[in-house]
């Protein structure tokens, strides 16, 4: 099964919105708060080539941030991607 990984930070409204959207889909995800673990922001930046949070992975697919996740949802592709996780 593919895993969902979301990099977040304290006081990040977009992180909250991304988690709410995933929660509304009953998606189970692992959250890594880059403010709580030394070196995590740098690891996230190396992995994603982006500095902002949230950064979301569904399996090996880098979704991007909340705007990208929301666009997938509005296009009807998020449900497809999440349902493919269970196959």
PyMOL Python script that loads the backbone (N, CA, C, O; Angstrom):
from pymol import cmd

cmd.read_pdbstr("""\
ATOM      1  N   UNK A   1       0.833  -1.179   0.000  1.00  0.00           N
ATOM      2  CA  UNK A   1       0.000   0.000   0.000  1.00  0.00           C
ATOM      3  C   UNK A   1       0.881   1.246   0.000  1.00  0.00           C
ATOM      4  O   UNK A   1       1.876   1.317   0.722  1.00  0.00           O
ATOM      5  N   UNK A   2       0.507   2.218  -0.811  1.00  0.00           N
ATOM      6  CA  UNK A   2       1.240   3.477  -0.848  1.00  0.00           C
ATOM      7  C   UNK A   2       0.980   4.250   0.433  1.00  0.00           C
ATOM      8  O   UNK A   2      -0.094   4.158   1.027  1.00  0.00           O
ATOM      9  N   UNK A   3       1.975   5.005   0.842  1.00  0.00           N
ATOM     10  CA  UNK A   3       1.837   5.816   2.044  1.00  0.00           C
ATOM     11  C   UNK A   3       1.705   7.286   1.653  1.00  0.00           C
ATOM     12  O   UNK A   3       2.197   7.718   0.611  1.00  0.00           O
ATOM     13  N   UNK A   4       1.039   8.029   2.505  1.00  0.00           N
ATOM     14  CA  UNK A   4       0.925   9.467   2.326  1.00  0.00           C
ATOM     15  C   UNK A   4       1.833  10.114   3.357  1.00  0.00           C
ATOM     16  O   UNK A   4       1.785   9.781   4.541  1.00  0.00           O
ATOM     17  N   UNK A   5       2.656  11.038   2.898  1.00  0.00           N
ATOM     18  CA  UNK A   5       3.572  11.760   3.761  1.00  0.00           C
ATOM     19  C   UNK A   5       3.320  13.243   3.565  1.00  0.00           C
ATOM     20  O   UNK A   5       3.248  13.724   2.434  1.00  0.00           O
ATOM     21  N   UNK A   6       3.184  13.967   4.669  1.00  0.00           N
ATOM     22  CA  UNK A   6       2.985  15.407   4.582  1.00  0.00           C
ATOM     23  C   UNK A   6       3.959  16.109   5.521  1.00  0.00           C
ATOM     24  O   UNK A   6       3.966  15.869   6.728  1.00  0.00           O
ATOM     25  N   UNK A   7       4.774  16.975   4.943  1.00  0.00           N
ATOM     26  CA  UNK A   7       5.674  17.815   5.729  1.00  0.00           C
ATOM     27  C   UNK A   7       4.902  19.065   6.112  1.00  0.00           C
ATOM     28  O   UNK A   7       4.294  19.709   5.257  1.00  0.00           O
ATOM     29  N   UNK A   8       4.924  19.412   7.399  1.00  0.00           N
ATOM     30  CA  UNK A   8       4.188  20.557   7.906  1.00  0.00           C
ATOM     31  C   UNK A   8       5.090  21.414   8.792  1.00  0.00           C
ATOM     32  O   UNK A   8       6.251  21.083   9.030  1.00  0.00           O
ATOM     33  N   UNK A   9       4.525  22.522   9.275  1.00  0.00           N
ATOM     34  CA  UNK A   9       5.218  23.391  10.226  1.00  0.00           C
ATOM     35  C   UNK A   9       4.178  24.025  11.140  1.00  0.00           C
ATOM     36  O   UNK A   9       2.987  24.043  10.828  1.00  0.00           O
ATOM     37  N   UNK A  10       4.643  24.544  12.267  1.00  0.00           N
ATOM     38  CA  UNK A  10       3.758  25.264  13.182  1.00  0.00           C
ATOM     39  C   UNK A  10       3.225  26.516  12.498  1.00  0.00           C
ATOM     40  O   UNK A  10       3.893  27.097  11.643  1.00  0.00           O
ATOM     41  N   UNK A  11       2.045  26.920  12.871  1.00  0.00           N
ATOM     42  CA  UNK A  11       1.409  28.145  12.383  1.00  0.00           C
ATOM     43  C   UNK A  11       1.339  28.208  10.864  1.00  0.00           C
ATOM     44  O   UNK A  11       1.620  29.243  10.260  1.00  0.00           O
ATOM     45  N   UNK A  12       0.968  27.109  10.267  1.00  0.00           N
ATOM     46  CA  UNK A  12       0.867  27.020   8.808  1.00  0.00           C
ATOM     47  C   UNK A  12      -0.585  26.728   8.445  1.00  0.00           C
ATOM     48  O   UNK A  12      -1.044  25.592   8.563  1.00  0.00           O
ATOM     49  N   UNK A  13      -1.299  27.751   8.007  1.00  0.00           N
ATOM     50  CA  UNK A  13      -2.693  27.580   7.631  1.00  0.00           C
ATOM     51  C   UNK A  13      -2.888  26.621   6.471  1.00  0.00           C
ATOM     52  O   UNK A  13      -3.861  25.867   6.441  1.00  0.00           O
ATOM     53  N   UNK A  14      -1.965  26.644   5.514  1.00  0.00           N
ATOM     54  CA  UNK A  14      -2.070  25.733   4.374  1.00  0.00           C
ATOM     55  C   UNK A  14      -1.883  24.285   4.800  1.00  0.00           C
ATOM     56  O   UNK A  14      -2.478  23.379   4.215  1.00  0.00           O
ATOM     57  N   UNK A  15      -1.051  24.064   5.822  1.00  0.00           N
ATOM     58  CA  UNK A  15      -0.862  22.712   6.354  1.00  0.00           C
ATOM     59  C   UNK A  15      -2.155  22.208   6.976  1.00  0.00           C
ATOM     60  O   UNK A  15      -2.549  21.059   6.779  1.00  0.00           O
ATOM     61  N   UNK A  16      -2.807  23.085   7.726  1.00  0.00           N
ATOM     62  CA  UNK A  16      -4.075  22.726   8.355  1.00  0.00           C
ATOM     63  C   UNK A  16      -5.104  22.378   7.284  1.00  0.00           C
ATOM     64  O   UNK A  16      -5.821  21.385   7.406  1.00  0.00           O
ATOM     65  N   UNK A  17      -5.175  23.201   6.230  1.00  0.00           N
ATOM     66  CA  UNK A  17      -6.146  22.935   5.157  1.00  0.00           C
ATOM     67  C   UNK A  17      -5.843  21.635   4.427  1.00  0.00           C
ATOM     68  O   UNK A  17      -6.761  20.897   4.069  1.00  0.00           O
ATOM     69  N   UNK A  18      -4.568  21.349   4.203  1.00  0.00           N
ATOM     70  CA  UNK A  18      -4.194  20.100   3.530  1.00  0.00           C
ATOM     71  C   UNK A  18      -4.591  18.892   4.380  1.00  0.00           C
ATOM     72  O   UNK A  18      -5.124  17.911   3.859  1.00  0.00           O
ATOM     73  N   UNK A  19      -4.332  18.965   5.677  1.00  0.00           N
ATOM     74  CA  UNK A  19      -4.688  17.854   6.560  1.00  0.00           C
ATOM     75  C   UNK A  19      -6.209  17.689   6.637  1.00  0.00           C
ATOM     76  O   UNK A  19      -6.710  16.564   6.671  1.00  0.00           O
ATOM     77  N   UNK A  20      -6.936  18.795   6.663  1.00  0.00           N
ATOM     78  CA  UNK A  20      -8.403  18.708   6.680  1.00  0.00           C
ATOM     79  C   UNK A  20      -8.932  18.049   5.414  1.00  0.00           C
ATOM     80  O   UNK A  20      -9.854  17.235   5.471  1.00  0.00           O
ATOM     81  N   UNK A  21      -8.350  18.400   4.273  1.00  0.00           N
ATOM     82  CA  UNK A  21      -8.783  17.793   3.018  1.00  0.00           C
ATOM     83  C   UNK A  21      -8.497  16.296   3.022  1.00  0.00           C
ATOM     84  O   UNK A  21      -9.351  15.500   2.634  1.00  0.00           O
ATOM     85  N   UNK A  22      -7.309  15.912   3.454  1.00  0.00           N
ATOM     86  CA  UNK A  22      -6.976  14.488   3.536  1.00  0.00           C
ATOM     87  C   UNK A  22      -7.868  13.776   4.542  1.00  0.00           C
ATOM     88  O   UNK A  22      -8.301  12.647   4.309  1.00  0.00           O
ATOM     89  N   UNK A  23      -8.141  14.442   5.665  1.00  0.00           N
ATOM     90  CA  UNK A  23      -9.039  13.853   6.668  1.00  0.00           C
ATOM     91  C   UNK A  23     -10.438  13.650   6.096  1.00  0.00           C
ATOM     92  O   UNK A  23     -11.088  12.645   6.385  1.00  0.00           O
ATOM     93  N   UNK A  24     -10.902  14.596   5.288  1.00  0.00           N
ATOM     94  CA  UNK A  24     -12.244  14.480   4.698  1.00  0.00           C
ATOM     95  C   UNK A  24     -12.339  13.288   3.748  1.00  0.00           C
ATOM     96  O   UNK A  24     -13.430  12.790   3.473  1.00  0.00           O
ATOM     97  N   UNK A  25     -11.192  12.839   3.252  1.00  0.00           N
ATOM     98  CA  UNK A  25     -11.132  11.668   2.372  1.00  0.00           C
ATOM     99  C   UNK A  25     -10.836  10.395   3.159  1.00  0.00           C
ATOM    100  O   UNK A  25     -10.655   9.327   2.574  1.00  0.00           O
ATOM    101  N   UNK A  26     -10.787  10.510   4.485  1.00  0.00           N
ATOM    102  CA  UNK A  26     -10.435   9.389   5.367  1.00  0.00           C
ATOM    103  C   UNK A  26      -9.067   8.807   5.028  1.00  0.00           C
ATOM    104  O   UNK A  26      -8.832   7.612   5.201  1.00  0.00           O
ATOM    105  N   UNK A  27      -8.176   9.654   4.549  1.00  0.00           N
ATOM    106  CA  UNK A  27      -6.827   9.223   4.195  1.00  0.00           C
ATOM    107  C   UNK A  27      -5.966   9.170   5.459  1.00  0.00           C
ATOM    108  O   UNK A  27      -6.049  10.048   6.318  1.00  0.00           O
ATOM    109  N   UNK A  28      -5.167   8.162   5.555  1.00  0.00           N
ATOM    110  CA  UNK A  28      -4.235   8.006   6.666  1.00  0.00           C
ATOM    111  C   UNK A  28      -2.879   8.483   6.183  1.00  0.00           C
ATOM    112  O   UNK A  28      -2.382   8.027   5.154  1.00  0.00           O
ATOM    113  N   UNK A  29      -2.287   9.395   6.922  1.00  0.00           N
ATOM    114  CA  UNK A  29      -1.024   9.981   6.495  1.00  0.00           C
ATOM    115  C   UNK A  29      -0.055  10.073   7.668  1.00  0.00           C
ATOM    116  O   UNK A  29      -0.441  10.030   8.836  1.00  0.00           O
ATOM    117  N   UNK A  30       1.203  10.200   7.311  1.00  0.00           N
ATOM    118  CA  UNK A  30       2.256  10.437   8.287  1.00  0.00           C
ATOM    119  C   UNK A  30       2.643  11.900   8.175  1.00  0.00           C
ATOM    120  O   UNK A  30       2.951  12.388   7.088  1.00  0.00           O
ATOM    121  N   UNK A  31       2.626  12.593   9.295  1.00  0.00           N
ATOM    122  CA  UNK A  31       2.974  14.011   9.332  1.00  0.00           C
ATOM    123  C   UNK A  31       4.360  14.180   9.922  1.00  0.00           C
ATOM    124  O   UNK A  31       4.674  13.632  10.979  1.00  0.00           O
ATOM    125  N   UNK A  32       5.180  14.944   9.227  1.00  0.00           N
ATOM    126  CA  UNK A  32       6.496  15.308   9.750  1.00  0.00           C
ATOM    127  C   UNK A  32       6.511  16.820   9.890  1.00  0.00           C
ATOM    128  O   UNK A  32       6.476  17.548   8.898  1.00  0.00           O
ATOM    129  N   UNK A  33       6.565  17.287  11.139  1.00  0.00           N
ATOM    130  CA  UNK A  33       6.622  18.721  11.397  1.00  0.00           C
ATOM    131  C   UNK A  33       8.086  19.140  11.352  1.00  0.00           C
ATOM    132  O   UNK A  33       8.886  18.724  12.190  1.00  0.00           O
ATOM    133  N   UNK A  34       8.431  19.967  10.367  1.00  0.00           N
ATOM    134  CA  UNK A  34       9.830  20.347  10.161  1.00  0.00           C
ATOM    135  C   UNK A  34      10.345  21.276  11.251  1.00  0.00           C
ATOM    136  O   UNK A  34      11.553  21.480  11.369  1.00  0.00           O
ATOM    137  N   UNK A  35       9.437  21.844  12.054  1.00  0.00           N
ATOM    138  CA  UNK A  35       9.857  22.704  13.162  1.00  0.00           C
ATOM    139  C   UNK A  35      10.241  21.894  14.396  1.00  0.00           C
ATOM    140  O   UNK A  35      10.906  22.414  15.292  1.00  0.00           O
ATOM    141  N   UNK A  36       9.839  20.653  14.452  1.00  0.00           N
ATOM    142  CA  UNK A  36      10.039  19.853  15.660  1.00  0.00           C
ATOM    143  C   UNK A  36      11.268  18.953  15.614  1.00  0.00           C
ATOM    144  O   UNK A  36      11.724  18.476  16.653  1.00  0.00           O
ATOM    145  N   UNK A  37      11.806  18.719  14.426  1.00  0.00           N
ATOM    146  CA  UNK A  37      12.948  17.819  14.315  1.00  0.00           C
ATOM    147  C   UNK A  37      14.086  18.528  13.580  1.00  0.00           C
ATOM    148  O   UNK A  37      13.912  19.015  12.463  1.00  0.00           O
ATOM    149  N   UNK A  38      15.228  18.576  14.215  1.00  0.00           N
ATOM    150  CA  UNK A  38      16.391  19.229  13.616  1.00  0.00           C
ATOM    151  C   UNK A  38      16.739  18.577  12.283  1.00  0.00           C
ATOM    152  O   UNK A  38      16.794  17.351  12.178  1.00  0.00           O
ATOM    153  N   UNK A  39      16.970  19.387  11.285  1.00  0.00           N
ATOM    154  CA  UNK A  39      17.390  18.898   9.983  1.00  0.00           C
ATOM    155  C   UNK A  39      16.263  18.462   9.062  1.00  0.00           C
ATOM    156  O   UNK A  39      16.507  18.149   7.896  1.00  0.00           O
ATOM    157  N   UNK A  40      15.039  18.437   9.562  1.00  0.00           N
ATOM    158  CA  UNK A  40      13.921  17.964   8.735  1.00  0.00           C
ATOM    159  C   UNK A  40      13.578  18.925   7.601  1.00  0.00           C
ATOM    160  O   UNK A  40      13.254  18.488   6.497  1.00  0.00           O
ATOM    161  N   UNK A  41      13.646  20.244   7.866  1.00  0.00           N
ATOM    162  CA  UNK A  41      13.358  21.190   6.788  1.00  0.00           C
ATOM    163  C   UNK A  41      14.368  21.019   5.657  1.00  0.00           C
ATOM    164  O   UNK A  41      14.005  21.055   4.481  1.00  0.00           O
ATOM    165  N   UNK A  42      15.627  20.834   6.016  1.00  0.00           N
ATOM    166  CA  UNK A  42      16.670  20.643   5.002  1.00  0.00           C
ATOM    167  C   UNK A  42      16.438  19.347   4.231  1.00  0.00           C
ATOM    168  O   UNK A  42      16.614  19.305   3.013  1.00  0.00           O
ATOM    169  N   UNK A  43      16.041  18.283   4.945  1.00  0.00           N
ATOM    170  CA  UNK A  43      15.743  17.017   4.275  1.00  0.00           C
ATOM    171  C   UNK A  43      14.587  17.190   3.297  1.00  0.00           C
ATOM    172  O   UNK A  43      14.637  16.700   2.169  1.00  0.00           O
ATOM    173  N   UNK A  44      13.544  17.892   3.740  1.00  0.00           N
ATOM    174  CA  UNK A  44      12.392  18.139   2.880  1.00  0.00           C
ATOM    175  C   UNK A  44      12.813  18.926   1.635  1.00  0.00           C
ATOM    176  O   UNK A  44      12.390  18.613   0.522  1.00  0.00           O
ATOM    177  N   UNK A  45      13.642  19.940   1.830  1.00  0.00           N
ATOM    178  CA  UNK A  45      14.078  20.770   0.704  1.00  0.00           C
ATOM    179  C   UNK A  45      14.910  19.966  -0.294  1.00  0.00           C
ATOM    180  O   UNK A  45      14.775  20.151  -1.503  1.00  0.00           O
ATOM    181  N   UNK A  46      15.766  19.075   0.206  1.00  0.00           N
ATOM    182  CA  UNK A  46      16.553  18.222  -0.700  1.00  0.00           C
ATOM    183  C   UNK A  46      15.629  17.296  -1.492  1.00  0.00           C
ATOM    184  O   UNK A  46      15.819  17.089  -2.690  1.00  0.00           O
ATOM    185  N   UNK A  47      14.647  16.754  -0.820  1.00  0.00           N
ATOM    186  CA  UNK A  47      13.753  15.778  -1.435  1.00  0.00           C
ATOM    187  C   UNK A  47      12.797  16.426  -2.437  1.00  0.00           C
ATOM    188  O   UNK A  47      12.549  15.874  -3.509  1.00  0.00           O
ATOM    189  N   UNK A  48      12.262  17.596  -2.086  1.00  0.00           N
ATOM    190  CA  UNK A  48      11.200  18.206  -2.901  1.00  0.00           C
ATOM    191  C   UNK A  48      11.677  19.341  -3.798  1.00  0.00           C
ATOM    192  O   UNK A  48      10.980  19.725  -4.736  1.00  0.00           O
ATOM    193  N   UNK A  49      12.852  19.875  -3.518  1.00  0.00           N
ATOM    194  CA  UNK A  49      13.360  21.057  -4.215  1.00  0.00           C
ATOM    195  C   UNK A  49      12.468  22.280  -3.961  1.00  0.00           C
ATOM    196  O   UNK A  49      12.446  23.218  -4.758  1.00  0.00           O
ATOM    197  N   UNK A  50      11.739  22.257  -2.850  1.00  0.00           N
ATOM    198  CA  UNK A  50      10.875  23.373  -2.456  1.00  0.00           C
ATOM    199  C   UNK A  50      11.131  23.722  -1.002  1.00  0.00           C
ATOM    200  O   UNK A  50      11.549  22.877  -0.210  1.00  0.00           O
ATOM    201  N   UNK A  51      10.873  24.991  -0.657  1.00  0.00           N
ATOM    202  CA  UNK A  51      11.134  25.464   0.697  1.00  0.00           C
ATOM    203  C   UNK A  51       9.873  25.565   1.542  1.00  0.00           C
ATOM    204  O   UNK A  51       9.949  25.599   2.771  1.00  0.00           O
ATOM    205  N   UNK A  52       8.718  25.614   0.895  1.00  0.00           N
ATOM    206  CA  UNK A  52       7.480  25.889   1.610  1.00  0.00           C
ATOM    207  C   UNK A  52       6.792  24.608   2.069  1.00  0.00           C
ATOM    208  O   UNK A  52       6.979  23.532   1.501  1.00  0.00           O
ATOM    209  N   UNK A  53       5.990  24.765   3.116  1.00  0.00           N
ATOM    210  CA  UNK A  53       5.159  23.669   3.598  1.00  0.00           C
ATOM    211  C   UNK A  53       3.711  24.060   3.365  1.00  0.00           C
ATOM    212  O   UNK A  53       3.395  25.249   3.314  1.00  0.00           O
ATOM    213  N   UNK A  54       2.833  23.093   3.225  1.00  0.00           N
ATOM    214  CA  UNK A  54       3.100  21.671   3.273  1.00  0.00           C
ATOM    215  C   UNK A  54       3.719  21.168   1.973  1.00  0.00           C
ATOM    216  O   UNK A  54       3.607  21.802   0.923  1.00  0.00           O
ATOM    217  N   UNK A  55       4.362  20.039   2.069  1.00  0.00           N
ATOM    218  CA  UNK A  55       4.796  19.276   0.906  1.00  0.00           C
ATOM    219  C   UNK A  55       4.228  17.883   1.101  1.00  0.00           C
ATOM    220  O   UNK A  55       4.414  17.257   2.145  1.00  0.00           O
ATOM    221  N   UNK A  56       3.534  17.411   0.078  1.00  0.00           N
ATOM    222  CA  UNK A  56       2.749  16.185   0.207  1.00  0.00           C
ATOM    223  C   UNK A  56       3.202  15.156  -0.817  1.00  0.00           C
ATOM    224  O   UNK A  56       3.383  15.460  -1.996  1.00  0.00           O
ATOM    225  N   UNK A  57       3.380  13.933  -0.338  1.00  0.00           N
ATOM    226  CA  UNK A  57       3.671  12.787  -1.198  1.00  0.00           C
ATOM    227  C   UNK A  57       2.561  11.763  -1.020  1.00  0.00           C
ATOM    228  O   UNK A  57       2.135  11.469   0.097  1.00  0.00           O
ATOM    229  N   UNK A  58       2.106  11.232  -2.138  1.00  0.00           N
ATOM    230  CA  UNK A  58       1.217  10.074  -2.109  1.00  0.00           C
ATOM    231  C   UNK A  58       1.983   8.969  -2.817  1.00  0.00           C
ATOM    232  O   UNK A  58       2.136   8.978  -4.039  1.00  0.00           O
ATOM    233  N   UNK A  59       2.456   8.028  -2.032  1.00  0.00           N
ATOM    234  CA  UNK A  59       3.387   7.036  -2.569  1.00  0.00           C
ATOM    235  C   UNK A  59       4.648   7.766  -3.007  1.00  0.00           C
ATOM    236  O   UNK A  59       5.187   8.581  -2.259  1.00  0.00           O
ATOM    237  N   UNK A  60       5.115   7.480  -4.204  1.00  0.00           N
ATOM    238  CA  UNK A  60       6.300   8.145  -4.746  1.00  0.00           C
ATOM    239  C   UNK A  60       5.952   9.421  -5.486  1.00  0.00           C
ATOM    240  O   UNK A  60       6.845  10.139  -5.937  1.00  0.00           O
ATOM    241  N   UNK A  61       4.659   9.713  -5.619  1.00  0.00           N
ATOM    242  CA  UNK A  61       4.205  10.889  -6.368  1.00  0.00           C
ATOM    243  C   UNK A  61       4.252  12.126  -5.482  1.00  0.00           C
ATOM    244  O   UNK A  61       3.595  12.183  -4.442  1.00  0.00           O
ATOM    245  N   UNK A  62       5.035  13.114  -5.904  1.00  0.00           N
ATOM    246  CA  UNK A  62       5.106  14.380  -5.178  1.00  0.00           C
ATOM    247  C   UNK A  62       3.960  15.259  -5.649  1.00  0.00           C
ATOM    248  O   UNK A  62       3.992  15.798  -6.755  1.00  0.00           O
ATOM    249  N   UNK A  63       2.947  15.399  -4.800  1.00  0.00           N
ATOM    250  CA  UNK A  63       1.784  16.211  -5.122  1.00  0.00           C
ATOM    251  C   UNK A  63       2.179  17.679  -5.156  1.00  0.00           C
ATOM    252  O   UNK A  63       1.779  18.415  -6.058  1.00  0.00           O
ATOM    253  N   UNK A  64       2.962  18.104  -4.174  1.00  0.00           N
ATOM    254  CA  UNK A  64       3.313  19.508  -4.007  1.00  0.00           C
ATOM    255  C   UNK A  64       2.679  20.019  -2.733  1.00  0.00           C
ATOM    256  O   UNK A  64       2.647  19.320  -1.719  1.00  0.00           O
ATOM    257  N   UNK A  65       2.169  21.256  -2.787  1.00  0.00           N
ATOM    258  CA  UNK A  65       1.576  21.878  -1.615  1.00  0.00           C
ATOM    259  C   UNK A  65       0.061  21.773  -1.603  1.00  0.00           C
ATOM    260  O   UNK A  65      -0.530  20.997  -2.354  1.00  0.00           O
ATOM    261  N   UNK A  66      -0.563  22.579  -0.728  1.00  0.00           N
ATOM    262  CA  UNK A  66      -2.015  22.530  -0.604  1.00  0.00           C
ATOM    263  C   UNK A  66      -2.703  22.902  -1.903  1.00  0.00           C
ATOM    264  O   UNK A  66      -3.666  22.243  -2.298  1.00  0.00           O
ATOM    265  N   UNK A  67      -2.232  23.941  -2.576  1.00  0.00           N
ATOM    266  CA  UNK A  67      -2.883  24.358  -3.824  1.00  0.00           C
ATOM    267  C   UNK A  67      -2.894  23.222  -4.845  1.00  0.00           C
ATOM    268  O   UNK A  67      -3.879  23.029  -5.557  1.00  0.00           O
ATOM    269  N   UNK A  68      -1.801  22.479  -4.909  1.00  0.00           N
ATOM    270  CA  UNK A  68      -1.707  21.343  -5.831  1.00  0.00           C
ATOM    271  C   UNK A  68      -2.670  20.231  -5.414  1.00  0.00           C
ATOM    272  O   UNK A  68      -3.348  19.641  -6.255  1.00  0.00           O
ATOM    273  N   UNK A  69      -2.725  19.951  -4.117  1.00  0.00           N
ATOM    274  CA  UNK A  69      -3.631  18.925  -3.592  1.00  0.00           C
ATOM    275  C   UNK A  69      -5.083  19.313  -3.875  1.00  0.00           C
ATOM    276  O   UNK A  69      -5.879  18.481  -4.312  1.00  0.00           O
ATOM    277  N   UNK A  70      -5.419  20.563  -3.626  1.00  0.00           N
ATOM    278  CA  UNK A  70      -6.772  21.049  -3.843  1.00  0.00           C
ATOM    279  C   UNK A  70      -7.145  21.014  -5.322  1.00  0.00           C
ATOM    280  O   UNK A  70      -8.280  20.688  -5.671  1.00  0.00           O
ATOM    281  N   UNK A  71      -6.192  21.351  -6.190  1.00  0.00           N
ATOM    282  CA  UNK A  71      -6.446  21.299  -7.637  1.00  0.00           C
ATOM    283  C   UNK A  71      -6.731  19.860  -8.072  1.00  0.00           C
ATOM    284  O   UNK A  71      -7.628  19.623  -8.881  1.00  0.00           O
ATOM    285  N   UNK A  72      -5.971  18.902  -7.539  1.00  0.00           N
ATOM    286  CA  UNK A  72      -6.230  17.490  -7.835  1.00  0.00           C
ATOM    287  C   UNK A  72      -7.632  17.106  -7.397  1.00  0.00           C
ATOM    288  O   UNK A  72      -8.345  16.393  -8.104  1.00  0.00           O
ATOM    289  N   UNK A  73      -8.021  17.590  -6.214  1.00  0.00           N
ATOM    290  CA  UNK A  73      -9.339  17.272  -5.689  1.00  0.00           C
ATOM    291  C   UNK A  73     -10.435  17.861  -6.574  1.00  0.00           C
ATOM    292  O   UNK A  73     -11.398  17.174  -6.912  1.00  0.00           O
ATOM    293  N   UNK A  74     -10.289  19.126  -6.947  1.00  0.00           N
ATOM    294  CA  UNK A  74     -11.300  19.786  -7.778  1.00  0.00           C
ATOM    295  C   UNK A  74     -11.411  19.148  -9.152  1.00  0.00           C
ATOM    296  O   UNK A  74     -12.482  19.157  -9.757  1.00  0.00           O
ATOM    297  N   UNK A  75     -10.312  18.595  -9.647  1.00  0.00           N
ATOM    298  CA  UNK A  75     -10.305  17.936 -10.952  1.00  0.00           C
ATOM    299  C   UNK A  75     -10.812  16.494 -10.855  1.00  0.00           C
ATOM    300  O   UNK A  75     -10.926  15.812 -11.873  1.00  0.00           O
ATOM    301  N   UNK A  76     -11.116  16.027  -9.647  1.00  0.00           N
ATOM    302  CA  UNK A  76     -11.592  14.665  -9.458  1.00  0.00           C
ATOM    303  C   UNK A  76     -10.487  13.626  -9.494  1.00  0.00           C
ATOM    304  O   UNK A  76     -10.765  12.428  -9.547  1.00  0.00           O
ATOM    305  N   UNK A  77      -9.247  14.064  -9.466  1.00  0.00           N
ATOM    306  CA  UNK A  77      -8.127  13.130  -9.573  1.00  0.00           C
ATOM    307  C   UNK A  77      -7.585  12.676  -8.227  1.00  0.00           C
ATOM    308  O   UNK A  77      -6.878  11.671  -8.153  1.00  0.00           O
ATOM    309  N   UNK A  78      -7.907  13.402  -7.161  1.00  0.00           N
ATOM    310  CA  UNK A  78      -7.403  13.003  -5.848  1.00  0.00           C
ATOM    311  C   UNK A  78      -8.030  11.693  -5.407  1.00  0.00           C
ATOM    312  O   UNK A  78      -7.338  10.812  -4.895  1.00  0.00           O
ATOM    313  N   UNK A  79      -9.341  11.557  -5.602  1.00  0.00           N
ATOM    314  CA  UNK A  79     -10.004  10.304  -5.232  1.00  0.00           C
ATOM    315  C   UNK A  79      -9.410   9.125  -5.993  1.00  0.00           C
ATOM    316  O   UNK A  79      -9.219   8.048  -5.429  1.00  0.00           O
ATOM    317  N   UNK A  80      -9.119   9.334  -7.279  1.00  0.00           N
ATOM    318  CA  UNK A  80      -8.509   8.275  -8.092  1.00  0.00           C
ATOM    319  C   UNK A  80      -7.148   7.885  -7.525  1.00  0.00           C
ATOM    320  O   UNK A  80      -6.824   6.705  -7.396  1.00  0.00           O
ATOM    321  N   UNK A  81      -6.359   8.909  -7.190  1.00  0.00           N
ATOM    322  CA  UNK A  81      -5.013   8.659  -6.667  1.00  0.00           C
ATOM    323  C   UNK A  81      -5.078   7.938  -5.326  1.00  0.00           C
ATOM    324  O   UNK A  81      -4.301   7.017  -5.074  1.00  0.00           O
ATOM    325  N   UNK A  82      -6.001   8.355  -4.471  1.00  0.00           N
ATOM    326  CA  UNK A  82      -6.136   7.712  -3.165  1.00  0.00           C
ATOM    327  C   UNK A  82      -6.688   6.294  -3.296  1.00  0.00           C
ATOM    328  O   UNK A  82      -6.267   5.396  -2.566  1.00  0.00           O
ATOM    329  N   UNK A  83      -7.617   6.087  -4.211  1.00  0.00           N
ATOM    330  CA  UNK A  83      -8.171   4.735  -4.374  1.00  0.00           C
ATOM    331  C   UNK A  83      -7.138   3.793  -4.967  1.00  0.00           C
ATOM    332  O   UNK A  83      -7.167   2.593  -4.695  1.00  0.00           O
ATOM    333  N   UNK A  84      -6.232   4.317  -5.768  1.00  0.00           N
ATOM    334  CA  UNK A  84      -5.160   3.487  -6.337  1.00  0.00           C
ATOM    335  C   UNK A  84      -4.210   3.009  -5.247  1.00  0.00           C
ATOM    336  O   UNK A  84      -3.485   2.031  -5.429  1.00  0.00           O
ATOM    337  N   UNK A  85      -4.219   3.707  -4.110  1.00  0.00           N
ATOM    338  CA  UNK A  85      -3.359   3.314  -2.988  1.00  0.00           C
ATOM    339  C   UNK A  85      -3.756   1.973  -2.426  1.00  0.00           C
ATOM    340  O   UNK A  85      -2.917   1.225  -1.925  1.00  0.00           O
ATOM    341  N   UNK A  86      -5.010   1.673  -2.507  1.00  0.00           N
ATOM    342  CA  UNK A  86      -5.505   0.434  -1.905  1.00  0.00           C
ATOM    343  C   UNK A  86      -5.409  -0.760  -2.835  1.00  0.00           C
ATOM    344  O   UNK A  86      -5.757  -1.876  -2.448  1.00  0.00           O
ATOM    345  N   UNK A  87      -4.951  -0.549  -4.031  1.00  0.00           N
ATOM    346  CA  UNK A  87      -4.833  -1.653  -5.002  1.00  0.00           C
ATOM    347  C   UNK A  87      -3.433  -2.219  -5.015  1.00  0.00           C
ATOM    348  O   UNK A  87      -3.150  -3.151  -5.768  1.00  0.00           O
TER     349      UNK A  87
END
""", "prot")
cmd.dss("prot")
cmd.show_as("cartoon", "prot")
cmd.util.cbc("prot")
cmd.orient("prot")
